[in-house]
Amino acid sequence: MKISKKFRSNLITYALVILAFVICQIAIEGIIPGFKMTRSLKGQLVPICVYIVMAVSLNLTVGISGELSLGHAGFMSVGAFSGIIMSSWLLGAFQFENETLRLLIAMITGGVMAGIAGVLIGIPVLRLRGDYLAIVTLAFGEIIRNVLNCLYFSLDGGRLYVSFNNPDIPGKLLLNGPTGATGVGKIATFTMGFVLILFTLFVVLNLINSRSGRAIMAIRDNRIAAESMGINVTKYKMMAFVVSAALAGMAGALYGLNYSTVTATKFRFDTSILVLVFVVLGGIGNIRGSIIAATVLTILPEVLRAFSDYRMLVYAIVLIVVMLATNSPLLGNLKNKLRSSKLVTRFFPLKEEAAIKEGDEK
Protein backbone atom coordinates (compact mmCIF):
# COMPACT_ATOMS: atom_id res chain seq x y z
CA MET A 1 0.00 0.00 0.00
CA LYS A 2 1.43 3.36 -1.05
CA ILE A 3 1.47 6.14 1.54
CA SER A 4 1.17 9.68 0.20
CA LYS A 5 3.72 12.30 1.18
CA LYS A 6 1.12 14.44 2.96
CA PHE A 7 -0.21 11.50 4.96
CA ARG A 8 3.33 10.55 5.99
CA SER A 9 4.05 14.14 7.01
CA ASN A 10 0.86 14.23 9.10
CA LEU A 11 1.81 10.96 10.81
CA ILE A 12 5.22 12.41 11.68
CA THR A 13 3.53 15.47 13.21
CA TYR A 14 1.23 13.30 15.34
CA ALA A 15 4.16 11.08 16.36
CA LEU A 16 6.26 14.07 17.46
CA VAL A 17 3.42 15.43 19.60
CA ILE A 18 2.78 12.03 21.22
CA LEU A 19 6.52 11.55 21.83
CA ALA A 20 6.75 14.98 23.48
CA PHE A 21 3.78 14.10 25.72
CA VAL A 22 5.38 10.79 26.77
CA ILE A 23 8.69 12.51 27.56
CA CYS A 24 6.88 15.17 29.61
CA GLN A 25 4.97 12.49 31.56
CA ILE A 26 8.24 10.66 32.30
CA ALA A 27 9.79 13.94 33.49
CA ILE A 28 6.73 14.79 35.64
CA GLU A 29 6.69 11.39 37.35
CA GLY A 30 10.49 11.36 37.75
CA ILE A 31 10.73 7.78 36.48
CA ILE A 32 14.31 8.28 35.27
CA PRO A 33 16.69 9.38 38.09
CA GLY A 34 18.02 12.90 37.50
CA PHE A 35 15.41 13.61 34.83
CA LYS A 36 12.61 15.44 36.61
CA MET A 37 10.62 18.46 35.51
CA THR A 38 10.93 21.63 37.60
CA ARG A 39 7.90 23.08 39.35
CA SER A 40 7.90 26.25 37.20
CA LEU A 41 7.92 24.21 33.99
CA LYS A 42 5.05 22.04 35.27
CA GLY A 43 3.01 25.20 35.72
CA GLN A 44 3.68 26.14 32.10
CA LEU A 45 2.49 22.89 30.53
CA VAL A 46 -1.15 23.92 30.14
CA PRO A 47 -0.30 27.42 28.76
CA ILE A 48 2.08 25.76 26.28
CA CYS A 49 -0.76 23.50 25.07
CA VAL A 50 -3.04 26.54 24.83
CA TYR A 51 -0.56 28.56 22.77
CA ILE A 52 0.15 25.62 20.47
CA VAL A 53 -3.57 25.36 19.69
CA MET A 54 -3.78 29.14 19.25
CA ALA A 55 -0.80 29.17 16.87
CA VAL A 56 -2.06 26.23 14.78
CA SER A 57 -5.57 27.69 14.56
CA LEU A 58 -4.28 31.15 13.59
CA ASN A 59 -2.04 29.54 10.97
CA LEU A 60 -5.21 28.21 9.39
CA THR A 61 -6.37 31.80 8.85
CA VAL A 62 -3.02 33.46 8.12
CA GLY A 63 -1.06 30.71 6.38
CA ILE A 64 -3.71 28.57 4.68
CA SER A 65 -6.45 31.12 4.02
CA GLY A 66 -4.03 34.03 3.50
CA GLU A 67 -5.99 36.51 5.65
CA LEU A 68 -4.18 38.56 8.32
CA SER A 69 -6.27 38.46 11.51
CA LEU A 70 -5.25 40.39 14.64
CA GLY A 71 -8.29 39.58 16.78
CA HIS A 72 -7.49 36.02 17.78
CA ALA A 73 -7.24 36.93 21.47
CA GLY A 74 -10.87 38.10 21.31
CA PHE A 75 -12.07 34.60 20.37
CA MET A 76 -9.84 33.19 23.09
CA SER A 77 -11.50 35.48 25.66
CA VAL A 78 -15.01 34.47 24.52
CA GLY A 79 -14.06 30.81 24.96
CA ALA A 80 -12.40 31.42 28.32
CA PHE A 81 -15.35 33.16 29.98
CA SER A 82 -17.94 30.88 28.32
CA GLY A 83 -16.06 27.85 29.61
CA ILE A 84 -15.76 29.28 33.12
CA ILE A 85 -19.47 30.11 33.29
CA MET A 86 -20.48 26.67 31.99
CA SER A 87 -18.17 24.89 34.43
CA SER A 88 -19.47 26.94 37.39
CA TRP A 89 -23.09 26.40 36.30
CA LEU A 90 -22.65 22.62 36.03
CA LEU A 91 -21.07 22.49 39.47
CA GLY A 92 -23.44 24.93 41.20
CA ALA A 93 -26.75 23.97 39.63
CA PHE A 94 -26.33 20.24 39.02
CA GLN A 95 -23.56 19.28 41.49
CA PHE A 96 -21.63 17.92 38.50
CA GLU A 97 -18.33 16.98 40.18
CA ASN A 98 -16.67 14.94 37.44
CA GLU A 99 -13.87 17.38 36.59
CA THR A 100 -12.74 15.75 33.35
CA LEU A 101 -16.22 15.66 31.84
CA ARG A 102 -16.97 19.16 33.14
CA LEU A 103 -13.78 20.46 31.53
CA LEU A 104 -14.67 18.75 28.25
CA ILE A 105 -18.18 20.30 28.23
CA ALA A 106 -16.71 23.70 29.11
CA MET A 107 -14.23 23.47 26.21
CA ILE A 108 -16.96 22.47 23.77
CA THR A 109 -19.09 25.39 25.01
CA GLY A 110 -16.16 27.78 24.61
CA GLY A 111 -15.57 26.52 21.06
CA VAL A 112 -19.23 26.88 20.09
CA MET A 113 -19.52 30.40 21.51
CA ALA A 114 -16.27 31.51 19.86
CA GLY A 115 -17.47 29.96 16.58
CA ILE A 116 -20.71 31.97 16.79
CA ALA A 117 -18.64 35.11 17.45
CA GLY A 118 -16.51 34.17 14.42
CA VAL A 119 -19.61 34.00 12.21
CA LEU A 120 -20.93 37.36 13.46
CA ILE A 121 -17.56 39.03 12.96
CA GLY A 122 -16.69 37.21 9.73
CA ILE A 123 -19.82 38.29 7.84
CA PRO A 124 -18.76 41.97 7.60
CA VAL A 125 -15.01 41.54 8.06
CA LEU A 126 -14.20 38.96 5.39
CA ARG A 127 -15.37 41.32 2.65
CA LEU A 128 -12.18 43.28 3.32
CA ARG A 129 -8.61 42.42 2.33
CA GLY A 130 -5.05 43.07 3.43
CA ASP A 131 -4.35 45.82 5.94
CA TYR A 132 -8.04 46.77 6.19
CA LEU A 133 -8.90 43.24 7.34
CA ALA A 134 -6.10 43.33 9.95
CA ILE A 135 -7.27 46.71 11.30
CA VAL A 136 -10.92 45.67 11.57
CA THR A 137 -10.15 42.31 13.24
CA LEU A 138 -7.94 44.18 15.69
CA ALA A 139 -10.83 46.54 16.43
CA PHE A 140 -13.25 43.64 16.92
CA GLY A 141 -10.82 41.97 19.32
CA GLU A 142 -10.70 45.13 21.42
CA ILE A 143 -14.50 45.52 21.23
CA ILE A 144 -15.00 41.99 22.55
CA ARG A 145 -12.62 42.68 25.44
CA ASN A 146 -14.41 45.91 26.37
CA VAL A 147 -17.84 44.25 26.16
CA LEU A 148 -16.63 41.54 28.55
CA ASN A 149 -15.53 44.27 30.95
CA CYS A 150 -19.17 45.40 31.15
CA LEU A 151 -20.83 41.97 31.52
CA TYR A 152 -22.04 40.52 34.82
CA PHE A 153 -23.08 36.88 35.20
CA SER A 154 -24.44 35.39 38.41
CA LEU A 155 -25.74 32.02 39.56
CA ASP A 156 -28.73 31.87 41.90
CA GLY A 157 -29.70 28.27 42.60
CA GLY A 158 -30.00 26.76 39.15
CA ARG A 159 -30.63 30.03 37.33
CA LEU A 160 -28.11 32.11 35.43
CA TYR A 161 -28.54 35.89 35.41
CA VAL A 162 -26.82 38.25 33.01
CA SER A 163 -26.59 42.02 33.16
CA PHE A 164 -24.82 44.76 31.24
CA ASN A 165 -23.15 47.46 33.35
CA ASN A 166 -25.25 46.54 36.39
CA PRO A 167 -23.62 44.43 39.14
CA ASP A 168 -26.81 44.43 41.26
CA ILE A 169 -28.13 41.03 40.21
CA PRO A 170 -29.18 38.16 42.52
CA GLY A 171 -26.94 35.23 43.36
CA LYS A 172 -23.23 34.63 43.34
CA LEU A 173 -21.31 36.59 40.71
CA LEU A 174 -19.46 34.36 38.25
CA LEU A 175 -18.31 37.19 36.00
CA ASN A 176 -17.86 40.52 37.71
CA GLY A 177 -17.26 43.07 34.95
CA PRO A 178 -13.70 44.49 34.98
CA THR A 179 -12.80 42.31 37.98
CA GLY A 180 -13.35 39.27 35.78
CA ALA A 181 -14.02 35.77 37.03
CA THR A 182 -12.73 35.07 40.54
CA GLY A 183 -12.70 31.87 42.56
CA VAL A 184 -12.56 29.74 39.42
CA GLY A 185 -12.13 26.00 39.98
CA LYS A 186 -8.77 25.02 38.47
CA ILE A 187 -9.66 21.85 36.61
CA ALA A 188 -7.47 22.21 33.49
CA THR A 189 -4.96 19.40 33.03
CA PHE A 190 -1.95 18.79 30.82
CA THR A 191 -3.55 15.55 29.54
CA MET A 192 -6.61 17.44 28.32
CA GLY A 193 -4.31 20.01 26.72
CA PHE A 194 -2.55 17.20 24.86
CA VAL A 195 -5.93 15.82 23.69
CA LEU A 196 -6.92 19.30 22.49
CA ILE A 197 -3.67 19.59 20.51
CA LEU A 198 -4.34 16.25 18.80
CA PHE A 199 -7.93 17.28 18.06
CA THR A 200 -6.75 20.61 16.62
CA LEU A 201 -4.17 18.89 14.42
CA PHE A 202 -6.78 16.37 13.27
CA VAL A 203 -9.23 19.14 12.30
CA VAL A 204 -6.69 21.48 10.69
CA LEU A 205 -4.62 18.87 8.81
CA ASN A 206 -7.70 17.09 7.49
CA LEU A 207 -9.23 20.40 6.42
CA ILE A 208 -6.03 21.40 4.62
CA ASN A 209 -5.85 18.09 2.74
CA SER A 210 -9.55 18.03 1.89
CA ARG A 211 -11.38 19.44 -1.12
CA SER A 212 -12.40 22.47 0.96
CA GLY A 213 -8.77 23.03 1.98
CA ARG A 214 -7.65 23.02 -1.64
CA ALA A 215 -10.39 25.53 -2.43
CA ILE A 216 -9.23 27.76 0.46
CA MET A 217 -5.63 27.65 -0.78
CA ALA A 218 -6.76 28.34 -4.35
CA ILE A 219 -8.53 31.49 -3.11
CA ARG A 220 -5.37 32.47 -1.24
CA ASP A 221 -3.17 32.06 -4.32
CA ASN A 222 -5.48 33.74 -6.85
CA ARG A 223 -8.92 34.94 -5.83
CA ILE A 224 -10.02 35.92 -9.36
CA ALA A 225 -9.00 32.57 -10.87
CA ALA A 226 -10.77 30.71 -8.04
CA GLU A 227 -13.97 32.72 -8.60
CA SER A 228 -13.80 32.05 -12.33
CA MET A 229 -13.69 28.30 -11.61
CA GLY A 230 -16.93 28.57 -9.61
CA ILE A 231 -15.45 28.46 -6.09
CA ASN A 232 -17.63 30.22 -3.51
CA VAL A 233 -15.04 32.59 -2.03
CA THR A 234 -17.17 33.83 0.88
CA LYS A 235 -18.13 30.30 1.95
CA TYR A 236 -14.59 28.93 2.11
CA LYS A 237 -13.06 32.02 3.70
CA MET A 238 -15.81 31.91 6.34
CA MET A 239 -15.17 28.21 6.89
CA ALA A 240 -11.48 28.75 7.66
CA PHE A 241 -12.19 31.79 9.84
CA VAL A 242 -14.91 30.11 11.93
CA VAL A 243 -12.95 26.87 12.43
CA SER A 244 -9.96 28.96 13.55
CA ALA A 245 -12.16 30.95 15.96
CA ALA A 246 -13.78 27.81 17.42
CA LEU A 247 -10.41 26.17 18.10
CA ALA A 248 -9.19 29.40 19.73
CA GLY A 249 -12.33 29.36 21.92
CA MET A 250 -11.60 25.81 23.07
CA ALA A 251 -8.04 26.82 23.90
CA GLY A 252 -9.41 29.83 25.78
CA ALA A 253 -11.68 27.61 27.91
CA LEU A 254 -8.71 25.42 28.83
CA TYR A 255 -6.68 28.55 29.64
CA GLY A 256 -9.42 30.12 31.77
CA LEU A 257 -9.93 26.98 33.85
CA ASN A 258 -6.20 26.81 34.60
CA TYR A 259 -6.27 29.92 36.84
CA SER A 260 -8.29 30.92 39.89
CA THR A 261 -8.74 34.47 38.58
CA VAL A 262 -9.23 35.49 34.95
CA THR A 263 -9.72 39.07 33.74
CA ALA A 264 -10.33 40.48 30.26
CA THR A 265 -6.97 42.28 30.42
CA LYS A 266 -5.25 38.92 29.83
CA PHE A 267 -6.64 38.94 26.27
CA ARG A 268 -5.35 42.27 25.03
CA PHE A 269 -3.94 43.16 21.63
CA ASP A 270 -0.44 41.99 22.62
CA THR A 271 -1.76 38.43 23.08
CA SER A 272 -2.89 38.38 19.43
CA ILE A 273 0.51 39.73 18.38
CA LEU A 274 2.28 37.08 20.47
CA VAL A 275 0.34 34.29 18.72
CA LEU A 276 1.07 35.90 15.35
CA VAL A 277 4.79 35.88 16.27
CA PHE A 278 4.54 32.13 16.86
CA VAL A 279 3.02 31.70 13.39
CA VAL A 280 5.58 33.89 11.62
CA LEU A 281 8.63 32.40 13.33
CA GLY A 282 7.37 28.85 12.86
CA GLY A 283 6.71 29.55 9.20
CA ILE A 284 3.48 30.82 7.68
CA GLY A 285 1.52 27.76 6.58
CA ASN A 286 3.87 25.40 8.46
CA ILE A 287 1.81 23.60 11.13
CA ARG A 288 4.76 21.74 12.63
CA GLY A 289 6.75 24.97 12.80
CA SER A 290 3.92 26.67 14.71
CA ILE A 291 3.99 23.91 17.32
CA ILE A 292 7.75 24.21 17.82
CA ALA A 293 7.72 28.03 17.88
CA ALA A 294 4.85 28.21 20.39
CA THR A 295 6.60 25.72 22.68
CA VAL A 296 10.04 27.31 22.56
CA LEU A 297 8.89 30.92 22.83
CA THR A 298 6.57 30.14 25.76
CA ILE A 299 9.36 28.44 27.70
CA LEU A 300 12.05 30.97 26.73
CA PRO A 301 10.99 33.87 29.03
CA GLU A 302 11.15 31.54 32.06
CA VAL A 303 14.53 30.17 30.98
CA LEU A 304 15.81 33.76 30.64
CA ARG A 305 14.52 34.73 34.10
CA ALA A 306 18.12 34.45 35.37
CA PHE A 307 18.92 37.58 33.33
CA SER A 308 16.55 39.57 35.58
CA ASP A 309 16.01 43.09 34.15
CA TYR A 310 17.54 42.16 30.78
CA ARG A 311 15.25 39.16 30.29
CA MET A 312 12.86 40.75 27.76
CA LEU A 313 15.75 42.45 25.94
CA VAL A 314 17.45 39.08 25.43
CA TYR A 315 14.08 37.62 24.40
CA ALA A 316 13.67 40.34 21.75
CA ILE A 317 17.22 39.75 20.47
CA VAL A 318 16.55 36.01 20.19
CA LEU A 319 13.37 36.74 18.17
CA ILE A 320 15.30 39.02 15.79
CA VAL A 321 18.10 36.48 15.34
CA VAL A 322 15.62 33.67 14.62
CA MET A 323 13.74 35.88 12.14
CA LEU A 324 16.96 36.79 10.31
CA ALA A 325 18.17 33.19 10.32
CA THR A 326 14.83 31.91 8.98
CA ASN A 327 14.94 34.32 6.01
CA SER A 328 18.69 34.03 5.40
CA PRO A 329 19.71 32.84 1.89
CA LEU A 330 22.85 31.29 3.46
CA LEU A 331 20.74 29.10 5.72
CA GLY A 332 18.52 28.17 2.77
CA ASN A 333 21.55 27.09 0.71
CA LEU A 334 22.88 25.07 3.64
CA LYS A 335 19.50 23.37 4.01
CA ASN A 336 19.46 22.51 0.28
CA LYS A 337 22.97 21.05 0.49
CA LEU A 338 22.02 18.89 3.44
CA ARG A 339 18.82 17.84 1.66
CA SER A 340 20.77 16.76 -1.43
CA SER A 341 23.54 14.98 0.50
CA LYS A 342 23.98 11.24 -0.08
CA LEU A 343 23.18 10.30 3.52
CA VAL A 344 19.83 12.11 3.47
CA THR A 345 18.79 11.10 -0.06
CA ARG A 346 19.51 7.48 0.79
CA PHE A 347 16.56 7.45 3.22
CA PHE A 348 14.52 10.38 1.84
CA PRO A 349 14.99 10.53 -1.97
CA LEU A 350 14.26 13.76 -3.79
CA LYS A 351 11.09 14.05 -5.88
CA GLU A 352 12.97 13.69 -9.19
CA GLU A 353 14.91 10.64 -8.03
CA ALA A 354 11.78 9.04 -6.58
CA ALA A 355 9.94 9.57 -9.87
CA ILE A 356 12.81 8.01 -11.89
CA LYS A 357 12.97 5.06 -9.49
CA GLU A 358 9.21 4.54 -9.73
CA GLY A 359 9.39 4.66 -13.53
CA ASP A 360 12.19 2.08 -13.58
CA GLU A 361 10.17 -0.23 -11.33
CA LYS A 362 7.19 0.04 -13.70
C-alpha positions in Angstrom: 0.0 0.0 0.0 1.4 3.4 -1.1 1.5 6.1 1.5 1.2 9.7 0.2 3.7 12.3 1.2 1.1 14.4 3.0 -0.2 11.5 5.0 3.3 10.5 6.0 4.1 14.1 7.0 0.9 14.2 9.1 1.8 11.0 10.8 5.2 12.4 11.7 3.5 15.5 13.2 1.2 13.3 15.3 4.2 11.1 16.4 6.3 14.1 17.5 3.4 15.4 19.6 2.8 12.0 21.2 6.5 11.5 21.8 6.7 15.0 23.5 3.8 14.1 25.7 5.4 10.8 26.8 8.7 12.5 27.6 6.9 15.2 29.6 5.0 12.5 31.6 8.2 10.7 32.3 9.8 13.9 33.5 6.7 14.8 35.6 6.7 11.4 37.3 10.5 11.4 37.7 10.7 7.8 36.5 14.3 8.3 35.3 16.7 9.4 38.1 18.0 12.9 37.5 15.4 13.6 34.8 12.6 15.4 36.6 10.6 18.5 35.5 10.9 21.6 37.6 7.9 23.1 39.4 7.9 26.2 37.2 7.9 24.2 34.0 5.1 22.0 35.3 3.0 25.2 35.7 3.7 26.1 32.1 2.5 22.9 30.5 -1.2 23.9 30.1 -0.3 27.4 28.8 2.1 25.8 26.3 -0.8 23.5 25.1 -3.0 26.5 24.8 -0.6 28.6 22.8 0.1 25.6 20.5 -3.6 25.4 19.7 -3.8 29.1 19.3 -0.8 29.2 16.9 -2.1 26.2 14.8 -5.6 27.7 14.6 -4.3 31.2 13.6 -2.0 29.5 11.0 -5.2 28.2 9.4 -6.4 31.8 8.9 -3.0 33.5 8.1 -1.1 30.7 6.4 -3.7 28.6 4.7 -6.4 31.1 4.0 -4.0 34.0 3.5 -6.0 36.5 5.7 -4.2 38.6 8.3 -6.3 38.5 11.5 -5.3 40.4 14.6 -8.3 39.6 16.8 -7.5 36.0 17.8 -7.2 36.9 21.5 -10.9 38.1 21.3 -12.1 34.6 20.4 -9.8 33.2 23.1 -11.5 35.5 25.7 -15.0 34.5 24.5 -14.1 30.8 25.0 -12.4 31.4 28.3 -15.4 33.2 30.0 -17.9 30.9 28.3 -16.1 27.9 29.6 -15.8 29.3 33.1 -19.5 30.1 33.3 -20.5 26.7 32.0 -18.2 24.9 34.4 -19.5 26.9 37.4 -23.1 26.4 36.3 -22.6 22.6 36.0 -21.1 22.5 39.5 -23.4 24.9 41.2 -26.8 24.0 39.6 -26.3 20.2 39.0 -23.6 19.3 41.5 -21.6 17.9 38.5 -18.3 17.0 40.2 -16.7 14.9 37.4 -13.9 17.4 36.6 -12.7 15.7 33.4 -16.2 15.7 31.8 -17.0 19.2 33.1 -13.8 20.5 31.5 -14.7 18.8 28.2 -18.2 20.3 28.2 -16.7 23.7 29.1 -14.2 23.5 26.2 -17.0 22.5 23.8 -19.1 25.4 25.0 -16.2 27.8 24.6 -15.6 26.5 21.1 -19.2 26.9 20.1 -19.5 30.4 21.5 -16.3 31.5 19.9 -17.5 30.0 16.6 -20.7 32.0 16.8 -18.6 35.1 17.5 -16.5 34.2 14.4 -19.6 34.0 12.2 -20.9 37.4 13.5 -17.6 39.0 13.0 -16.7 37.2 9.7 -19.8 38.3 7.8 -18.8 42.0 7.6 -15.0 41.5 8.1 -14.2 39.0 5.4 -15.4 41.3 2.6 -12.2 43.3 3.3 -8.6 42.4 2.3 -5.0 43.1 3.4 -4.3 45.8 5.9 -8.0 46.8 6.2 -8.9 43.2 7.3 -6.1 43.3 10.0 -7.3 46.7 11.3 -10.9 45.7 11.6 -10.1 42.3 13.2 -7.9 44.2 15.7 -10.8 46.5 16.4 -13.2 43.6 16.9 -10.8 42.0 19.3 -10.7 45.1 21.4 -14.5 45.5 21.2 -15.0 42.0 22.6 -12.6 42.7 25.4 -14.4 45.9 26.4 -17.8 44.2 26.2 -16.6 41.5 28.5 -15.5 44.3 31.0 -19.2 45.4 31.1 -20.8 42.0 31.5 -22.0 40.5 34.8 -23.1 36.9 35.2 -24.4 35.4 38.4 -25.7 32.0 39.6 -28.7 31.9 41.9 -29.7 28.3 42.6 -30.0 26.8 39.2 -30.6 30.0 37.3 -28.1 32.1 35.4 -28.5 35.9 35.4 -26.8 38.2 33.0 -26.6 42.0 33.2 -24.8 44.8 31.2 -23.1 47.5 33.4 -25.2 46.5 36.4 -23.6 44.4 39.1 -26.8 44.4 41.3 -28.1 41.0 40.2 -29.2 38.2 42.5 -26.9 35.2 43.4 -23.2 34.6 43.3 -21.3 36.6 40.7 -19.5 34.4 38.2 -18.3 37.2 36.0 -17.9 40.5 37.7 -17.3 43.1 34.9 -13.7 44.5 35.0 -12.8 42.3 38.0 -13.4 39.3 35.8 -14.0 35.8 37.0 -12.7 35.1 40.5 -12.7 31.9 42.6 -12.6 29.7 39.4 -12.1 26.0 40.0 -8.8 25.0 38.5 -9.7 21.8 36.6 -7.5 22.2 33.5 -5.0 19.4 33.0 -2.0 18.8 30.8 -3.5 15.6 29.5 -6.6 17.4 28.3 -4.3 20.0 26.7 -2.5 17.2 24.9 -5.9 15.8 23.7 -6.9 19.3 22.5 -3.7 19.6 20.5 -4.3 16.2 18.8 -7.9 17.3 18.1 -6.8 20.6 16.6 -4.2 18.9 14.4 -6.8 16.4 13.3 -9.2 19.1 12.3 -6.7 21.5 10.7 -4.6 18.9 8.8 -7.7 17.1 7.5 -9.2 20.4 6.4 -6.0 21.4 4.6 -5.8 18.1 2.7 -9.6 18.0 1.9 -11.4 19.4 -1.1 -12.4 22.5 1.0 -8.8 23.0 2.0 -7.7 23.0 -1.6 -10.4 25.5 -2.4 -9.2 27.8 0.5 -5.6 27.6 -0.8 -6.8 28.3 -4.3 -8.5 31.5 -3.1 -5.4 32.5 -1.2 -3.2 32.1 -4.3 -5.5 33.7 -6.9 -8.9 34.9 -5.8 -10.0 35.9 -9.4 -9.0 32.6 -10.9 -10.8 30.7 -8.0 -14.0 32.7 -8.6 -13.8 32.0 -12.3 -13.7 28.3 -11.6 -16.9 28.6 -9.6 -15.5 28.5 -6.1 -17.6 30.2 -3.5 -15.0 32.6 -2.0 -17.2 33.8 0.9 -18.1 30.3 1.9 -14.6 28.9 2.1 -13.1 32.0 3.7 -15.8 31.9 6.3 -15.2 28.2 6.9 -11.5 28.7 7.7 -12.2 31.8 9.8 -14.9 30.1 11.9 -12.9 26.9 12.4 -10.0 29.0 13.5 -12.2 30.9 16.0 -13.8 27.8 17.4 -10.4 26.2 18.1 -9.2 29.4 19.7 -12.3 29.4 21.9 -11.6 25.8 23.1 -8.0 26.8 23.9 -9.4 29.8 25.8 -11.7 27.6 27.9 -8.7 25.4 28.8 -6.7 28.5 29.6 -9.4 30.1 31.8 -9.9 27.0 33.8 -6.2 26.8 34.6 -6.3 29.9 36.8 -8.3 30.9 39.9 -8.7 34.5 38.6 -9.2 35.5 34.9 -9.7 39.1 33.7 -10.3 40.5 30.3 -7.0 42.3 30.4 -5.2 38.9 29.8 -6.6 38.9 26.3 -5.4 42.3 25.0 -3.9 43.2 21.6 -0.4 42.0 22.6 -1.8 38.4 23.1 -2.9 38.4 19.4 0.5 39.7 18.4 2.3 37.1 20.5 0.3 34.3 18.7 1.1 35.9 15.3 4.8 35.9 16.3 4.5 32.1 16.9 3.0 31.7 13.4 5.6 33.9 11.6 8.6 32.4 13.3 7.4 28.9 12.9 6.7 29.5 9.2 3.5 30.8 7.7 1.5 27.8 6.6 3.9 25.4 8.5 1.8 23.6 11.1 4.8 21.7 12.6 6.8 25.0 12.8 3.9 26.7 14.7 4.0 23.9 17.3 7.7 24.2 17.8 7.7 28.0 17.9 4.9 28.2 20.4 6.6 25.7 22.7 10.0 27.3 22.6 8.9 30.9 22.8 6.6 30.1 25.8 9.4 28.4 27.7 12.0 31.0 26.7 11.0 33.9 29.0 11.2 31.5 32.1 14.5 30.2 31.0 15.8 33.8 30.6 14.5 34.7 34.1 18.1 34.5 35.4 18.9 37.6 33.3 16.5 39.6 35.6 16.0 43.1 34.1 17.5 42.2 30.8 15.3 39.2 30.3 12.9 40.7 27.8 15.7 42.5 25.9 17.5 39.1 25.4 14.1 37.6 24.4 13.7 40.3 21.7 17.2 39.7 20.5 16.6 36.0 20.2 13.4 36.7 18.2 15.3 39.0 15.8 18.1 36.5 15.3 15.6 33.7 14.6 13.7 35.9 12.1 17.0 36.8 10.3 18.2 33.2 10.3 14.8 31.9 9.0 14.9 34.3 6.0 18.7 34.0 5.4 19.7 32.8 1.9 22.8 31.3 3.5 20.7 29.1 5.7 18.5 28.2 2.8 21.6 27.1 0.7 22.9 25.1 3.6 19.5 23.4 4.0 19.5 22.5 0.3 23.0 21.1 0.5 22.0 18.9 3.4 18.8 17.8 1.7 20.8 16.8 -1.4 23.5 15.0 0.5 24.0 11.2 -0.1 23.2 10.3 3.5 19.8 12.1 3.5 18.8 11.1 -0.1 19.5 7.5 0.8 16.6 7.5 3.2 14.5 10.4 1.8 15.0 10.5 -2.0 14.3 13.8 -3.8 11.1 14.1 -5.9 13.0 13.7 -9.2 14.9 10.6 -8.0 11.8 9.0 -6.6 9.9 9.6 -9.9 12.8 8.0 -11.9 13.0 5.1 -9.5 9.2 4.5 -9.7 9.4 4.7 -13.5 12.2 2.1 -13.6 10.2 -0.2 -11.3 7.2 0.0 -13.7 
